[in-house]
């Protein structure tokens, strides 16, 4: 399935084969040997010349394997030879092979080809694409993966990813150049014909590259060369020739970087390239004008600059066409906008050069891209950069700066520039280090004019964790957050699972009152737009999926800006500035769907917070202790970790048992009693998971990542009722909304006190919950006893004590 489904999508979306021409489930069967009259072998995918699925109409077959498999190509050729199919496709989810069956004088030959034709295209015309026939694609990553694997295995010369990436980027620029300067009805030069030799293809591409270098001599040097083997160049061209990269839904250059630069290198430098749908979201939400001055101080491969340039050009073209301006003047205006208003900085030389080339190929703006350290003092930049980039001069900053808990800026001369480079309580004491994402917030605001807009992709933890409150206090003094959208964990997968958010903030205006500058106050009734994206168009493996909340959130935001947002849900809602709690700007914390669900319970339930129950003395909450790994396995006393709690049960791991001495040392502090409830406090998906301690379970030690919740008055709050309420769906939803990411794990922390428990007003309903929960534990105990009986009676020679708690808990 990991190869079949992606290939089916490509056949339909990229090759334009109608779905009724394809059979995958149930599988079409072909002969496995000449004498096989029953057609015993099922093929993964069969493509027919039309909607009639017959042997005579069979056009192509595909053999799909798992990513770890390399076999199957020989078998594919056997199936081709025993069927009427002309084409064969082999795919393992990462690599492709394409085979053309040729029958001459009753003999069969197989020809390796660079690709298969589009639907309706003859095999003989493979590679003969007119510019207008190039197709858009949603996702080039599988194609780049195939290219990478081919080059690593077959290229003669260097096979290092970093060097191969440079070569691929050069060829991609040849492709973009060819798209831009080929007339719509003309045959493209970036092509590899069916029977064309590799040298002819390579020579043509190298000629295009010479033109690229001459046209953009300020970007490329005479030493820049395409050094791949002729066969490798022809292979890459064959893979890319049918696509239109300029109009692709995803950033082709960014995708190439993602594929070739290893996760360890990207992660080490915090380089995670922003998906195109998120770039489009930020560009549309910030809505740059024709005269807006725009900068990305961490421009990477240029995604934000490219898309905002296209956006502004479209606005300008619509206006100029309405004024009946000639095309030459419109084009001159576009070039003027790119040169005057767009700036980008990246400290990586190759990334800065790539963005320059990308901007140049699309129509200019390359002169505004600089290789500098954005966080350094401006006086340390080149004279050209200093002349063209000054603080306080930009209308819009769009950026996704590098981030990561291991990335630190510790250069004292850099830290001294920033208020956020000093300790939060002692403004005169410099920090030893600070993360770049924090400093980029301050530098981005410095780059803006008053009332300028910052659109940034940032770690979610920055906008909710108590430890980051000083950052929010700084932002609140200098800017007003206008929108914040939580992104799904899969956004930068499969490279990192870091939780991020998209934030738009406006730099506050500064007014002169006498000789003093006074920053404007934020109106407490101003509304902040919030949204929660659960899906982002690809899954954790980076594979395209149809679910994407990001365009839906964009539509909600457009309604909000037009004062037409009448329906609030998780994809779009507002929170007033004065309703922000403890500098928490995390959208899920204010999810209106949860609030509405709680409000709907008001008539039949007493809605009481855990904090209220604590204040009334009805419950008490504490956390456990750590014993250290050296204590594991020193005895039979169970040490309970978060992973040991599931389904109201405690699973005992004998490898984590601790000694009697350790237990005695913690016994009084842990103060465990029957009917205490353990709840997971820290982790990810386990947070909020509960289990009750029965009388036989109390001789344990539990870790610090777990709450112990105790009912202090069983008559007023039965522990079985408490367990049922803590496990109810509405409380679980609240827990998810209040667990915040802290470094690599989530935590509920002190926000457990904010959880609202819906206690039924009807006493009979309360009794029903109590009895049902008791019944669950009764049946669990009966099951344990039966299992204990089976075990002890089946192996009597071991002389096992059936009352041995450590054995029964461990075994069951």
Rosetta blueprint (number, residue, H / E / L):
1 X L
2 X L
3 X L
4 X H
5 X H
6 X H
7 X H
8 X H
9 X H
10 X H
11 X H
12 X H
13 X H
14 X L
15 X L
16 X L
17 X L
18 X L
19 X H
20 X H
21 X H
22 X E
23 X E
24 X L
25 X L
26 X L
27 X L
28 X L
29 X E
30 X E
31 X L
32 X L
33 X L
34 X L
35 X L
36 X L
37 X L
38 X L
39 X L
40 X L
41 X E
42 X E
43 X L
44 X L
45 X E
46 X E
47 X E
48 X E
49 X L
50 X L
51 X L
52 X L
53 X L
54 X L
55 X L
56 X L
57 X L
58 X E
59 X E
60 X E
61 X E
62 X E
63 X E
64 X E
65 X L
66 X L
67 X L
68 X L
69 X L
70 X L
71 X L
72 X L
73 X H
74 X H
75 X H
76 X H
77 X H
78 X H
79 X H
80 X H
81 X H
82 X L
83 X L
84 X L
85 X L
86 X L
87 X E
88 X E
89 X E
90 X E
91 X E
92 X L
93 X L
94 X L
95 X L
96 X E
97 X E
98 X E
99 X E
100 X E
101 X E
102 X E
103 X E
104 X E
105 X L
106 X L
107 X E
108 X E
109 X E
110 X E
111 X E
112 X E
113 X E
114 X L
115 X L
116 X L
117 X L
118 X L
119 X L
120 X L
121 X L
122 X L
123 X H
124 X H
125 X H
126 X L
127 X L
128 X L
129 X L
130 X E
131 X H
132 X H
133 X H
134 X L
135 X E
136 X L
137 X L
138 X L
139 X L
140 X L
141 X H
142 X H
143 X H
144 X H
145 X H
146 X H
147 X H
148 X H
149 X H
150 X H
151 X H
152 X H
153 X H
154 X H
155 X L
156 X L
157 X L
158 X L
159 X L
160 X L
161 X H
162 X H
163 X H
164 X H
165 X H
166 X H
167 X H
168 X H
169 X H
170 X H
171 X H
172 X H
173 X H
174 X H
175 X H
176 X H
177 X H
178 X H
179 X H
180 X H
181 X L
182 X L
183 X L
184 X L
185 X L
186 X L
187 X E
188 X L
189 X L
190 X L
191 X L
192 X L
193 X L
194 X L
195 X L
196 X L
197 X L
198 X H
199 X H
200 X H
201 X H
202 X H
203 X H
204 X H
205 X H
206 X H
207 X H
208 X H
209 X H
210 X H
211 X H
212 X H
213 X H
214 X H
215 X H
216 X L
217 X L
218 X L
219 X L
220 X L
221 X L
222 X L
223 X L
224 X L
225 X L
226 X L
227 X L
228 X L
229 X L
230 X H
231 X H
232 X H
233 X H
234 X H
235 X H
236 X H
237 X H
238 X H
239 X H
240 X H
241 X L
242 X L
243 X E
244 X L
245 X L
246 X L
247 X L
248 X L
249 X L
250 X L
251 X L
252 X H
253 X H
254 X H
255 X H
256 X H
257 X H
258 X H
259 X H
260 X H
261 X L
262 X L
263 X H
264 X H
265 X H
266 X H
267 X H
268 X H
269 X H
270 X L
271 X L
272 X L
273 X L
274 X L
275 X L
276 X H
277 X H
278 X H
279 X H
280 X H
281 X H
282 X H
283 X H
284 X H
285 X H
286 X H
287 X L
288 X L
289 X L
290 X L
291 X L
292 X L
293 X L
294 X E
295 X E
296 X E
297 X L
298 X L
299 X L
300 X L
301 X L
302 X L
303 X H
304 X H
305 X H
306 X H
307 X H
308 X H
309 X H
310 X H
311 X H
312 X H
313 X H
314 X H
315 X H
316 X H
317 X H
318 X H
319 X H
320 X H
321 X H
322 X H
323 X L
324 X L
325 X L
326 X L
327 X H
328 X H
329 X H
330 X H
331 X H
332 X H
333 X H
334 X H
335 X H
336 X H
337 X H
338 X H
339 X H
340 X H
341 X H
342 X E
343 X E
344 X E
345 X E
346 X L
347 X L
348 X L
349 X H
350 X H
351 X H
352 X H
353 X H
354 X H
355 X H
356 X H
357 X H
358 X H
359 X H
360 X H
361 X H
362 X H
363 X L
364 X L
365 X L
366 X H
367 X H
368 X H
369 X E
370 X E
371 X L
372 X L
373 X L
374 X L
375 X L
376 X L
377 X L
378 X H
379 X H
380 X H
381 X L
382 X L
383 X H
384 X H
385 X H
386 X H
387 X H
388 X H
389 X L
390 X L
391 X L
392 X L
393 X L
394 X E
395 X E
396 X E
397 X E
398 X E
399 X E
400 X L
401 X L
402 X L
403 X L
404 X L
405 X L
406 X L
407 X L
408 X L
409 X E
410 X L
411 X L
412 X H
413 X H
414 X H
415 X H
416 X L
417 X L
418 X L
419 X H
420 X H
421 X H
422 X E
423 X L
424 X L
425 X L
426 X L
427 X L
428 X L
429 X L
430 X E
431 X L
432 X L
433 X L
434 X E
435 X L
436 X H
437 X H
438 X H
439 X H
440 X H
441 X H
442 X H
443 X H
444 X H
445 X H
446 X H
447 X H
448 X E
449 X E
450 X E
451 X E
452 X E
453 X E
454 X E
455 X E
456 X E
457 X E
458 X E
459 X E
460 X H
461 X H
462 X H
463 X H
464 X L
465 X L
466 X H
467 X H
468 X H
469 X H
470 X H
471 X H
472 X H
473 X H
474 X H
475 X H
476 X H
477 X H
478 X H
479 X E
480 X E
481 X E
482 X E
483 X E
484 X E
485 X E
486 X E
487 X L
488 X L
489 X H
490 X H
491 X H
492 X H
493 X L
494 X L
495 X L
496 X L
497 X L
498 X L
499 X L
500 X E
501 X E
502 X E
503 X E
504 X E
505 X E
506 X E
507 X E
508 X L
509 X L
510 X E
511 X E
512 X E
513 X E
514 X L
515 X L
516 X E
517 X E
518 X E
519 X E
520 X L
521 X L
522 X L
523 X L
524 X L
525 X L
526 X L
527 X E
528 X E
529 X E
530 X E
531 X E
532 X E
533 X L
534 X L
535 X L
536 X E
537 X E
538 X E
539 X L
540 X L
541 X L
542 X L
543 X L
544 X E
545 X E
546 X E
547 X E
548 X E
549 X L
550 X H
551 X H
552 X H
553 X H
554 X H
555 X H
556 X H
557 X H
558 X H
559 X H
560 X H
561 X H
562 X L
563 X L
564 X L
565 X L
566 X L
567 X L
568 X L
569 X E
570 X L
571 X L
572 X E
573 X E
574 X E
575 X E
576 X E
577 X H
578 X H
579 X H
580 X L
581 X L
582 X L
583 X L
584 X L
585 X L
586 X L
587 X H
588 X H
589 X H
590 X H
591 X L
592 X H
593 X H
594 X H
595 X H
596 X H
597 X H
598 X H
599 X H
600 X L
601 X L
602 X L
603 X L
604 X L
605 X E
606 X E
607 X E
608 X E
609 X E
610 X H
611 X H
612 X H
613 X H
614 X H
615 X H
616 X L
617 X L
618 X L
619 X E
620 X E
621 X E
622 X E
623 X E
624 X L
625 X L
626 X L
627 X L
628 X L
629 X H
630 X H
631 X H
632 X L
633 X L
634 X L
635 X L
636 X L
637 X E
638 X E
639 X E
640 X E
641 X L
642 X H
643 X H
644 X H
645 X E
646 X E
647 X L
648 X E
649 X E
650 X E
651 X L
652 X L
653 X L
654 X H
655 X H
656 X H
657 X L
658 X E
659 X L
660 X H
661 X H
662 X H
663 X H
664 X H
665 X H
666 X H
667 X H
668 X H
669 X H
670 X H
671 X L
672 X L
673 X L
674 X L
675 X L
676 X L
677 X E
678 X E
679 X E
680 X E
681 X L
682 X E
683 X E
684 X L
685 X L
686 X L
687 X L
688 X L
689 X L
690 X E
691 X E
692 X E
693 X L
694 X L
695 X H
696 X H
697 X H
698 X L
699 X L
700 X E
701 X E
702 X E
703 X L
704 X L
705 X L
706 X E
707 X E
708 X E
709 X E
710 X E
711 X E
712 X L
713 X L
714 X L
715 X L
716 X L
717 X L
718 X L
719 X H
720 X H
721 X H
722 X H
723 X H
724 X H
725 X H
726 X H
727 X L
728 X L
729 X H
730 X H
731 X H
732 X H
733 X H
734 X H
735 X H
736 X H
737 X H
738 X H
739 X L
740 X E
741 X E
742 X E
743 X L
744 X L
745 X E
746 X E
747 X E
748 X L
749 X H
750 X H
751 X H
752 X H
753 X H
754 X H
755 X L
756 X E
757 X E
758 X E
759 X E
760 X E
761 X L
762 X L
763 X H
764 X H
765 X H
766 X H
767 X H
768 X H
769 X H
770 X H
771 X H
772 X H
773 X H
774 X H
775 X H
776 X H
777 X H
778 X H
779 X H
780 X H
781 X H
782 X H
783 X H
784 X H
785 X H
786 X H
787 X H
788 X H
789 X H
790 X H
791 X H
792 X H
793 X H
794 X H
795 X L
796 X H
797 X H
798 X H
799 X L
800 X L
801 X L
802 X L
803 X L
804 X L
805 X H
806 X H
807 X H
808 X H
809 X H
810 X H
811 X H
812 X L
